[in-house]
Amino acid sequence: MTHPRKVAFDSDGVTLTGNLFLPEGTDVPGPLPGIVVAGTWTSVKELMADRYAERLAARGYAALSFDFTGFGESGGEPRDVEDPARKVRDIHHALTFLAAHEAVDGDRLGALGICAAAMYMSHNAADDPRVRSLALVAPWLHDADICEAAYGGAEAVAERIKAGREARARYDETGEVEYVPVVSATDERAAMPYDIDFYLNPARGGIPAWPNRFAVMAWADWLTYDAVALAPRVDRPTLLVHSEDGAIPDGARRFHAGLAGPKDILWTEGTQFDFYDSEPQVALAVDTVAAHFARTLS
């Protein structure tokens, strides 16, 4: 087992809090390749990023998980707003922190995005030459067409965007944030109005650190974000691990097809949520990702 070291770093004037996992033992060669890890939309580091970071550290990497601006233990207002551009900037600053750490070789940096963080890690990698290798697990990668398919059609998407812009205007005027649940089996306003065990089960993701709230004003930025268009700008070695039973596999196929650099994709079995905390999906994903980083960060 590896144990995290609590760390803090700056992101555009906001203090972010993270967990840095390092291999245990006195015979670990250094400096180590460093990996920044992030998880699903609205998530805190404890949901799945910590799990992947810990296992990567056990395989010889310095792995950093952290809470984005306005989430979890990190500072920043407003709270719990899914802001893609802000998250991409946070990843950039997380890499800056990791590259400067005494245990890390700043010339061997990689990035691992799980679910929605696949979009944000890819966006940063497209602009940040420090990222030498990219891995995406159960990646949620959408564009306008995929959003329409996932959210009930063009009209339903337009309604959410309109609600998001109205909520943003109210926030700008009053400072009040309108929240709905991220997941609920009974509240139709929820961002995901389904009975999803991972998020609702306290033994899995339904933990106190995750408040299960979605800022309505985030809909506009989320639904107009085009991750598939990023692929031709990503020329670093990239690995995807996904399943046909995971979320929007068509997005993964289209993104993979558009990548400009060396690329690989592993299709396996399991639901989207299996890749967050269940076996054998997590073990397979970590083993595959670690092997990818070993090949590309040597």
N, C-alpha and C positions, 0 to 999 in steps of 0.2 A: 504494500500500500504506500501511496505517496500522500503527503499532507500539504495543503495549500499555505502559502504565505500571503497574508493580506497586504495589498498594495494600493497605492493611490497615485493618480496622475492627472495632469491638466488636459482639458479639451475645450479650447476657446474660452477660457476663464471659468469653466465648470470643473469641479473635482469629481473624477470618476473613481469608483472603487472596484477592485478586481481581486481575483485569486490567482496567484502565480504558482503553478505546480512544477516542481523540479524533481528529477530522479533522485532517489534516496541512495545513500552510501557514500563512502569517502573515495571510492575508486572510479567515480563517474568522470570520464574525460570531458574537458571543456576547452573553450566555450562551446555551448550547445546550439543546435539549430532551434529557432524559436517559432512557435505557432500561435497565432491569435485565433480564438475560438468564440463563436457566437451562435445563438439558437433562434428559435421561432419568433414570430411577431409577438409583441407585448411581453415577452418572457423576461425573467430574471435569470441570473447566471446559475442559480441552483436547480433550474428545471432540467436542463440537459447539457449546457455548455460545461459545467463543472465535471460532469461524468466523462465526457469525451476528453477534456483537458487532463484529467487525472490519469486516464488510461494511456494517453499519448506520453505523459511524463514517465510512466512505468516502462515505456518503450524507448526512452532515451532523449526525449524532447523537453525543452522548456516551454510550457503551454500556459497561456494567459486567457482566462475567462473574465468577463467584467460586465457590470451593469451599465447600460447606455444612459445618456443624459435623461434625467427625469424618471428613471426606473430604479427599483430596488434600493441599494445602499448608496447609489450615486446622487450627486446634487443635481440641481437644475429644475426649472419651472417652465411651463406647466408639467404636471406629473402624468406619466403613463400615456404619452401621446406618440403614436407610431408615425415618426417623421423620417422618411427614407434619407433625405439629404443630410439631416443631422446625424443619423446613424452612420452614414458613410464617413463623415468627418470624424466621428468618435473612433471608428476603426483605424483611420489614418493616425490619430494621436495614440491609440493603443500600440500600434506598430512602432511609433517613435519611442514610446516608453520601453517596449520590449527590446528594441535594437540597442538601446543605451545601457541595458542591464549588464552587470558584470559577468553573469553566467551565460550570456547569450552572444552568439556570433552574429553580428548585425548584417553580415553578408549572406546569411542563410536563413531567410525568413519565409514562412509559409502562412497560409490562411485557410481556415476550415469554417464553412458556413453550413448550418443545419436548417432546413426548411427555409423560412423567409430570409435568414441571414445569408443564404446563397446569393440572393440578389445584391445585398449590400457588400459582401466580400468581393463579388465579381466587379461591382462598380468601382470599388477602391482599387482593385488590381488593375483595372483598365487604365487608371491614371497614376498609379504608384509603382515605379520600377523597382522599389525595394522588395516587393512581393515576388519571390522567385518561383513559387509553386502554389497551386490553388486546389482545394478539395471541397466538394459539395455533397452533402449527405441528405437524402430525401428532399432534394431541392424544390422549393416553390419558386418558379421562374415564370412570371406572367407578362403579358402585353394586353392591349385592349381586347383582342379577340378572345383570349383565354379568360380574362375577367368577365366578359359577357357570358361565356359558357359556364363559369364557376358560380356566378352570382345571379343567375336567372334571367339573363338577356339584357339587351341594350337599355330598355326602359328601367329595369331594376337598378342597373348600374348608374344611370342618370339620376335616379331618385336618391341614391346614396351620396353621389357627388354633390347634389343640391343640398341635402341635409348637412353634409360636411362643411360646405361653404357658409351656410347659414349659422352653424354652430361656431365656426371660426369668427364670423362677424360679431356674434354675441360675446365671444371671449375678448375680442379686441376692444369692444365697447365697455364691457362690465368686468372682465377678468375672471368670469365664471366659466368653468369647463363642464360641458355636458357629457356625462358618462353613461354607457350601457354595459351590461356584462359582455365579456369576451365570449364566454360559453354559457349557455343555459338551456336546459331541457324544457323550460316552461315560459321563458320570456322571449317573445318573437322579435323584440328589438335587438337581441344579442347579435354581436358580430358573427358568431357561429351558433345559430339557434338549434343546437343538437345536443343529445345526451352523449357527450364524449368522456369516457371514463378517465382518460389520462388527466384531463384538466379538472374534473370534478371529484376524483378519488384522492383523499388526503394521503394515502399511501403511495401515490404517484406524483402528479403535478399539482394537485390541489393543496398547496402548502401555504402557510401564513405569509411567506415572503412575496407571494404572487397575489395581487389583490383582485384578479379577475375583473378588470374594468377596462373598457375601451373608450377612448375619447372620440366622440362622434366627428369632431372636426378633422380627424385623421383620414376620413374616407376619401376626400378629394385627392390628397397626395398619394395615398395607397393605390387607388384605382386608376390613376393616370400615370403610374410609374411603369416604364417599359424596360424590363430586364432582358428580354430576348434580344433587343437591339444592341445590347452591350457586347454580345458574343464576338462580333468581328473585331472589337477593340481589345480583346483578351488574347494575348499571344504567349502567355506563360503556360507551362505544362499544367493541364487541368484534368481532374478526375471527378466523375459523377458516380454516385452509388444510389440506385433508386429501385423502385418496384412498380409494376403495372397496377398494383393495388394501393400505391401511395398517391399523394396529391398530384394532380395535373401532370401525368407522365409525358403528355404531349409537349409541355413547356420544356421539360428536360431534353427531349429528343431534338426539338427545334434549336435550343440553345447550344447543345452539343454539336449539331450540324454546322452552326455558324461560327464556332470557335476558330481563331486565327492561328493558334499554336498547336503543339502536341496535345493530344487529347485521348481520353479513354473513358469508357462508361461500363459499369457493372450493373446488370439487371439481376435482381434477386427476388426474394419473396418477402411478404409482410405488408401490413398496413402502414400508413404514414406514422401513426403513433407508436408502432413497434420500434421504429428507429430512434425514438426518444429515450426509452428506458428498458426495452425488453430484449431477451435473448431468443434466438441467436443473432438477431439483427444488429444489435449494438456491437457485439464482439466481431462479427464479420465486417461491419463498417470500419471499426477502428483498425483492425488488422489490414484491411485493404488501403485505408488512408495512410497508415504508418509506412507501409511498403512503398506507396507512391512518394511520400516525402523522402524516404531513404534513397530512392532512385534519383530524385530531382533536386535534393538539397545537399548532395555530396560535395 
